[in-house]
């Protein structure tokens, strides 16, 4: 019953902690691959093909989620201004600092914040219960209400939890699935990219936590990414991620991006198919 992000989506990136330029570039290449308005279209199956499932969701006026996703601004806090341990509330303080320092515009119609923490920053419930989450800012903290998402780099803290299937939990080893080689060679950052995709799909379809979700409690919803967690290709289920592709070096991927990049990102629940769907689905 709530709004979806039907206007062109402007992402305001907040890099918290120390980030290598190669890692920030990889994440931005993924984000800039989402938009179908990008003239440098990647070959099928592409990241923008994957986002088309997200755009199937509408609001009460039948306006679809936008197919246009842009990086509209960036802010870096390499001094760990709010410490190396963050809570859900202090993440909002990180956003408030970025708004004051950048300064980011008050983009009430199109804007979302994406807070990304480096691998040496711990976050409340990170690894134990969440790999990322989304909510909306409080006017008392930030000055106004806008949707935001946070995702952490699990590379040093819990890759087997938050960078699956590039790392495998201990209970699944020994005759179970084998860890896949990440398409761009970094387990932590590429685990983040799949979680970023998951959270962006959910913030676009449920930005104020009153739109698309399952369950009776909107404070603990099951959303369109949650329904497909662990699924990356056709035939997936029961601990099997599904059929994915591999390049000549054996690195796994399921979609193509800009500048020749390849990514492995989980599927999303389709409101049309009533099933998990991705760009590499088999007919």
C-alpha positions as CSV (number, residue, x, y, z in Angstrom):
1,X,0.0,0.0,0.0
2,X,3.0,2.3,0.1
3,X,5.2,3.9,-2.6
4,X,7.8,2.3,-4.8
5,X,10.8,4.2,-6.4
6,X,9.0,5.0,-9.7
7,X,11.1,8.1,-10.5
8,X,14.7,7.8,-11.8
9,X,16.7,6.5,-8.8
10,X,19.6,8.6,-7.7
11,X,22.0,6.7,-5.4
12,X,24.1,8.8,-3.0
13,X,27.1,6.6,-2.1
14,X,28.8,6.8,1.3
15,X,32.1,5.0,1.6
16,X,32.8,4.5,5.3
17,X,36.4,3.4,6.2
18,X,39.3,2.7,4.0
19,X,38.6,1.6,0.5
20,X,41.0,0.6,-2.4
21,X,40.2,2.4,-5.6
22,X,39.9,-0.9,-7.4
23,X,37.1,-2.0,-5.0
24,X,35.1,1.2,-5.3
25,X,35.4,1.1,-9.1
26,X,34.1,-2.5,-9.2
27,X,31.1,-1.6,-7.0
28,X,30.3,1.5,-9.1
29,X,30.6,-0.6,-12.3
30,X,27.9,-2.9,-10.9
31,X,25.6,0.1,-9.9
32,X,26.1,1.8,-13.3
33,X,25.3,-1.5,-15.1
34,X,21.8,-1.6,-13.6
35,X,20.2,1.2,-15.6
36,X,18.6,0.3,-18.9
37,X,19.2,3.9,-20.0
38,X,23.0,3.2,-20.2
39,X,23.9,3.4,-23.9
40,X,26.8,0.9,-23.4
41,X,24.6,-2.1,-23.1
42,X,26.2,-5.3,-21.8
43,X,25.5,-8.5,-23.6
44,X,22.6,-10.8,-22.4
45,X,22.3,-11.9,-19.7
46,X,23.1,-8.5,-18.2
47,X,22.7,-6.6,-14.9
48,X,20.0,-4.4,-16.5
49,X,18.2,-7.6,-17.7
50,X,18.2,-8.7,-14.0
51,X,16.8,-5.3,-12.9
52,X,13.9,-5.8,-15.2
53,X,12.3,-8.2,-12.7
54,X,12.5,-5.4,-10.1
55,X,10.7,-3.0,-12.5
56,X,7.7,-5.3,-12.6
57,X,6.6,-4.0,-9.2
58,X,4.2,-1.1,-9.2
59,X,2.5,1.3,-6.7
60,X,-1.2,1.9,-6.3
61,X,-1.2,4.1,-9.4
62,X,0.3,1.2,-11.5
63,X,3.6,3.2,-11.8
64,X,6.5,0.8,-12.2
65,X,9.8,0.9,-10.4
66,X,12.2,3.0,-12.5
67,X,14.6,1.3,-14.9
68,X,16.9,4.3,-14.5
69,X,19.5,4.0,-11.7
70,X,22.3,6.6,-11.4
71,X,25.2,7.3,-9.0
72,X,24.3,10.9,-8.2
73,X,27.0,11.7,-5.5
74,X,29.7,10.2,-3.4
75,X,31.2,10.9,0.0
76,X,34.2,9.2,1.7
77,X,34.8,9.0,5.5
78,X,38.2,7.4,5.6
79,X,38.8,8.8,9.1
80,X,36.1,6.6,10.7
81,X,34.5,9.7,12.2
82,X,31.9,7.6,14.0
83,X,34.3,4.8,15.1
84,X,34.9,1.4,13.8
85,X,31.8,-0.1,15.3
86,X,28.4,1.1,14.1
87,X,24.9,0.5,15.2
88,X,21.7,1.0,13.2
89,X,21.3,4.5,14.7
90,X,25.0,5.5,14.2
91,X,24.7,4.6,10.6
92,X,22.1,7.3,10.4
93,X,24.7,9.7,12.0
94,X,27.1,8.6,9.2
95,X,24.5,9.7,6.7
96,X,23.9,13.0,8.6
97,X,27.6,13.7,8.5
98,X,27.7,13.0,4.7
99,X,24.7,15.3,4.1
100,X,26.4,18.1,6.0
101,X,29.9,17.6,4.5
102,X,29.3,16.7,0.8
103,X,26.7,18.3,0.8
104,X,24.2,16.0,-0.8
105,X,21.0,17.6,-2.1
106,X,17.7,17.0,-0.4
107,X,16.5,14.6,-3.1
108,X,13.1,13.8,-1.7
109,X,11.7,12.5,-5.0
110,X,14.5,10.3,-6.4
111,X,17.2,9.9,-3.8
112,X,18.4,7.0,-1.7
113,X,21.6,6.6,0.4
114,X,23.8,3.6,0.1
115,X,26.2,3.2,3.0
116,X,29.1,0.8,2.4
117,X,31.5,-0.1,5.3
118,X,35.0,-1.4,4.8
119,X,36.2,-4.8,6.0
120,X,37.6,-3.5,9.3
121,X,34.3,-1.9,10.5
122,X,31.9,-4.0,12.6
123,X,28.2,-3.3,12.6
124,X,25.3,-4.2,14.9
125,X,24.0,-7.7,13.9
126,X,26.5,-8.0,11.0
127,X,27.4,-11.6,10.3
128,X,25.2,-12.9,13.1
129,X,21.8,-11.8,11.6
130,X,22.3,-9.6,8.6
131,X,24.7,-8.9,5.7
132,X,22.9,-5.7,4.8
133,X,19.6,-4.0,5.5
134,X,17.5,-1.1,4.4
135,X,15.2,1.4,6.2
136,X,14.6,5.1,6.1
137,X,16.3,8.0,7.8
138,X,14.8,9.7,10.9
139,X,14.2,13.5,10.6
140,X,15.7,13.8,14.1
141,X,19.0,12.3,12.9
142,X,19.3,13.4,9.3
143,X,16.9,16.3,9.0
144,X,14.5,14.5,6.7
145,X,13.1,11.1,5.8
146,X,14.7,9.2,2.8
147,X,15.3,5.5,2.1
148,X,18.7,4.1,2.7
149,X,20.6,0.8,2.6
150,X,23.7,-0.4,4.3
151,X,26.0,-3.3,3.2
152,X,29.2,-4.4,4.9
153,X,32.4,-6.0,3.5
154,X,32.5,-9.5,5.1
155,X,35.8,-10.5,3.5
156,X,37.7,-10.6,6.9
157,X,34.8,-11.1,9.3
158,X,32.4,-13.7,7.9
159,X,32.8,-14.5,4.2
160,X,31.2,-17.9,4.7
161,X,28.1,-16.2,5.9
162,X,27.8,-13.0,3.8
163,X,30.0,-13.9,0.7
164,X,28.3,-17.2,-0.1
165,X,28.9,-19.0,-2.6
166,X,32.4,-17.6,-2.8
167,X,33.0,-19.0,0.7
168,X,31.2,-22.0,2.2
169,X,30.0,-22.4,5.8
170,X,31.7,-25.2,7.8
171,X,28.5,-27.2,8.1
172,X,28.2,-27.4,4.3
173,X,31.7,-28.7,3.7
174,X,32.7,-32.3,3.2
175,X,30.8,-33.6,0.2
176,X,28.7,-30.5,-0.1
177,X,29.0,-27.5,-2.4
178,X,32.4,-26.1,-3.3
179,X,33.2,-22.5,-3.1
180,X,33.0,-20.7,-6.4
181,X,35.7,-18.4,-7.7
182,X,34.5,-14.8,-7.8
183,X,34.4,-13.3,-11.3
184,X,36.6,-10.4,-10.5
185,X,38.8,-12.0,-7.9
186,X,37.7,-10.5,-4.6
187,X,35.5,-12.6,-2.2
188,X,34.6,-9.8,0.2
189,X,33.7,-7.1,-2.4
190,X,31.9,-9.5,-4.7
191,X,29.9,-10.9,-1.9
192,X,29.0,-7.3,-1.1
193,X,27.8,-6.8,-4.7
194,X,25.2,-9.6,-4.5
195,X,24.0,-8.2,-1.2
196,X,23.9,-4.7,-2.7
197,X,21.7,-6.0,-5.5
198,X,19.4,-7.7,-2.9
199,X,19.1,-4.5,-0.8
200,X,18.6,-2.2,-3.8
201,X,15.8,-4.4,-5.1
202,X,14.1,-4.3,-1.7
203,X,14.5,-0.6,-1.1
204,X,13.1,0.1,-4.5
205,X,10.0,-2.1,-3.9
206,X,9.6,-1.2,-0.2
207,X,11.3,2.1,0.5
208,X,9.3,3.2,3.5
209,X,8.6,-0.4,4.7
210,X,4.9,-0.2,3.8
211,X,4.8,-1.4,0.2
212,X,5.9,-4.9,-1.1
213,X,6.6,-7.5,1.6
214,X,5.3,-10.7,2.9
215,X,4.2,-11.4,6.5
216,X,2.0,-9.6,8.9
217,X,4.8,-7.6,10.6
218,X,6.3,-4.8,8.5
219,X,9.2,-4.4,11.0
220,X,10.3,-8.0,10.3
221,X,9.2,-8.4,6.6
222,X,10.1,-11.1,4.1
223,X,10.9,-9.1,0.9
224,X,11.5,-9.8,-2.7
225,X,15.2,-10.5,-2.2
226,X,14.7,-12.6,0.9
227,X,12.4,-15.0,-1.0
228,X,15.3,-15.9,-3.4
229,X,18.3,-15.9,-1.1
230,X,20.9,-18.5,-2.2
231,X,19.5,-18.8,-5.7
232,X,21.6,-17.7,-8.6
233,X,20.4,-19.8,-11.6
234,X,17.9,-22.2,-13.0
235,X,17.3,-25.4,-11.1
236,X,18.4,-23.9,-7.8
237,X,17.1,-25.0,-4.4
238,X,17.8,-27.3,-1.5
239,X,21.3,-25.8,-1.1
240,X,22.1,-25.8,-4.8
241,X,22.6,-22.3,-6.2
242,X,21.4,-23.2,-9.7
243,X,23.1,-23.3,-13.1
244,X,25.6,-20.5,-13.5
245,X,28.2,-19.7,-16.1
246,X,32.0,-19.9,-15.9
247,X,34.6,-18.0,-17.8
248,X,37.8,-19.5,-19.3
249,X,39.5,-19.3,-15.9
250,X,36.7,-21.1,-14.1
251,X,35.3,-17.9,-12.4
252,X,31.5,-18.1,-11.8
253,X,29.1,-15.4,-13.0
254,X,25.4,-15.1,-14.0
255,X,25.3,-11.6,-15.6
256,X,27.3,-9.2,-17.6
257,X,28.0,-5.6,-16.8
258,X,29.6,-2.4,-18.2
259,X,33.2,-2.3,-19.4
260,X,33.3,-6.1,-19.8
261,X,32.6,-6.8,-16.1
262,X,30.9,-10.0,-14.9
263,X,29.0,-10.5,-11.7
264,X,27.3,-13.2,-9.7
265,X,24.1,-11.8,-8.1
266,X,21.2,-13.6,-6.5
267,X,17.8,-13.8,-8.2
268,X,14.7,-11.8,-7.3
269,X,11.1,-12.8,-6.8
270,X,9.0,-12.1,-9.8
271,X,5.4,-10.8,-9.2
272,X,4.5,-12.1,-12.7
273,X,6.0,-15.6,-12.6
274,X,5.4,-16.0,-8.9
275,X,8.8,-17.5,-8.7
276,X,12.5,-16.4,-8.4
277,X,13.8,-15.1,-11.7
278,X,17.0,-13.9,-13.2
279,X,18.4,-12.9,-16.6
280,X,20.0,-16.3,-17.2
281,X,16.8,-18.3,-16.5
282,X,16.2,-21.2,-18.9
283,X,12.9,-21.2,-20.8
